[in-house]
Each structure stands twice: as structure tokens, then as C-alpha cells.
Amino acid sequence: MAFTVTPRGAGVRFAVHVQPRAKKPGVDGTHGDALRVRVQAPPVEGAANDAVIAVIAAVLGVPARAVHIAAGQSSRQKLVDVDGVDAASATARLLAP
């Protein structure tokens, strides 16, 4: 399976694989069928989730309030919803080198 961005209402949904405590935060390609997101925050008290939201919002150029973790709050594997973007532009921005 390949990474896919699915249209959902006024936005999109996609899978994310989180790597906490990374040296450098950012999007780093894919991990199976999920987008790999590296964050410096540890996976405690929602810190890594907040960091994932910040990284995705910055890459997609949307406010952090437009990014929501739909499933997997306490897991490395998450489903993320983003409002205000379409699937084509989200895919292009997330997978840009």
C-alpha cells in the first residue's frame, strides 16, 4: 500500500507514523502507507501530538486549529484530519522533497 490522502468534507484525512524525540522535526517521506513525521517532543502528556499538529500545519500552510488527530492519540500510528486543503495540494506539499 502507498501513502494516500483521502478527501473528507472540507478537508482531507491521512495516516501518520510519528517518530518522537527526533533530532530534527519535519516530514520525512513515508513509512508503509503512512506519512513519517519526526518531532523532537517526547511521547508524554500530549507533547508529541501537539508537535505533530504544528509540523503538519506548517508544511500545509494552515493554522494549527485546522489539524486534528482523529485516531491514535496514544499511538505512533495516527489518523489526521486537516480542514481547508484539497487532496491534490496536500499530497504535493506533504511529499515535496
N, C-alpha and C positions, 0 to 999 in steps of 0.2 A: 504494500500500500504506500501511496505517496501522500505528502502533505497537501491538504486541500482546505480552502477557505469556503465555507458554506454561507450563502445569503440567508439572513434571518431578520425578518421585519425591516426596520430602517437601518440595519447594520449587517454584521457578519459574525460567524462563530468558527473557531478553530481550536485544535488541540495544541497544548503546550507541554513541553518537558522542561522542568526547572532544574538548574544546577546552582544550588546555593553556595555561598562562600567562595565564589569565583574571584580571581584576581581582577578581572576587568568585566564590568557589566555590559550587556548588549545581546543582540540576537546573533546566534552563531549557527546558521544553517538549520538542518533538520535532524531529528532523532526518530527514525522509523517514520510514522505517519504524523509526527508532531513537530512543531517549531521548537528549536532548542533556545532557551532564554537563560543567560547566565546573569546571576545577581550576586552582589557582594554580601548581602544581608544573610544572617543565619536563619534557619527554618524554625524560629521560635516566636510565639505571640503575634503571628501575622506579619512579621517584618519582611519575610521573603515574598509574601503575597503582595504587600504594598510596593515592594521593589519591582516585581513583575509588572504590575499595573503601570508604574512610572516608565519602565523601559518600553513597553508596548505603546503607551500613549505618545512617547517621544518619537518613536520610529514612524508611527502612523500620522503624527501631526494632529492629534485630537486631545482634548482635555482629559485629565485622569478620570474625571467623573463619567466619561463615556465608555470606560473599560470596566467590565465586571467579570469576576470569576464565577462562572455558572456551576461548576462542579469541581471537586478535588481540592477544597480549601486546605486540607491537611496532607496532601499527597504531592509528589513531584509531577504527577500526570494531572493536568488541569484542562477544563474546557473554558474558553474565554469568549465572552461576547463583547463586541465593540460596536457602539452606535455611531452613525454619521459617516460611514465609509461603505464603498461597494466592494464586492469580492475581487474584481479585477485589480483595482488600485491597491487594495490591501495586500494581495498576493505579490504584486510588483514591489511594493515597499518593504514587505517583510523578508523577501528573498533576494533583495538587491545586494550585490557584493559590497 
